[in-house]
Amino acid sequence: MDVLLWGVAPYLMVLLLVGGSIWRYRYDQFGWTTRSSQLYESRLLRIGSPVFHYGLVFVIAGHFVGLVIPKSWTEAVGVTEGLYHAMALSVGLLAGVSTLLGIVLLIIRRRTTGPVFMATTRNDKTMYVFLVGAIALGVWVTLVSATQPTAHAFDYRETVSPWFRSLFVFQPDIAAMAAAPWEFQLHTLVGMILFAIWPFTRLVHALTAPFHYLFRPYIVYRTRDEGPAPGARESRRGWETTGTRDRDRRG
């Protein structure tokens, strides 16, 4: 079972994430969107969305530092285990609670606003279950670590982190992950399931960097009024000359 969970399942998750994203992009580009519902309700969205996304940025940053950067590296720059533990608990707990609060507000909005709820697919409902589960479990393991003295607290950087890094060299350290407490294992499993279903939900929009917003043309809005706006020149049919040729003609 350990081989299946910590040696095979991570690569299946990556296969579904990458393969599903490619399939979705090729055959469902019109569905590659958040399906924005701001038109139907904006009060809760203005609160919940920033709280969720800003909290998520710090959560991702904390996971990167904890899982990718080896413990020896942080100690080499003077970050002791006690200091790292205190920072992880304070900043990590605040970020986790903010993210959880934001997603709860967004779910309440989606459930209580009729048109928004009607636009929610079954895949999205499943996604919300695992997204909330992953965030809640992350807050839980942080609280469990906070209740233990620093000297006796579980150090995931000696088990979970080496296992995570070993996946990139295709030599999964199954024994290290198997030695982690069950709440860390459950948090990891829920996270892997979330990434496996990621391409088939509205979360897929996060894989596209919105660089095109920097270069897209202005949006032109036109009125439906019959006559021209006060002070505006009446439009004429056909082509009009513009630029230097037009100035030369007037000169």
Secondary structure, 3 states (H helix, E strand, C coil): CHHHHHHHHHHHHHHHHHHHHHHHHHHCHHHCCCCCCCCCCCHHHHHHHHHHHHHHHHHHHHHHHHHHCCHHHHHHCCCCHHHHHHHHHHHHHHHHHHHHHHHHHHHHHHHHCHHHHHCCCHHHHHHHHHHHHHHHHHHHHHHHHHCCCCCCCCCHHHCHHHHHHHHHHCCCCHHHHHCCCHHHHHHHHHHHHHHHHHHHCHHHHHHCCCHHHHCCCCCCCCCCCCCCCCCCCCCCCCCCCCCHHHHHHHC
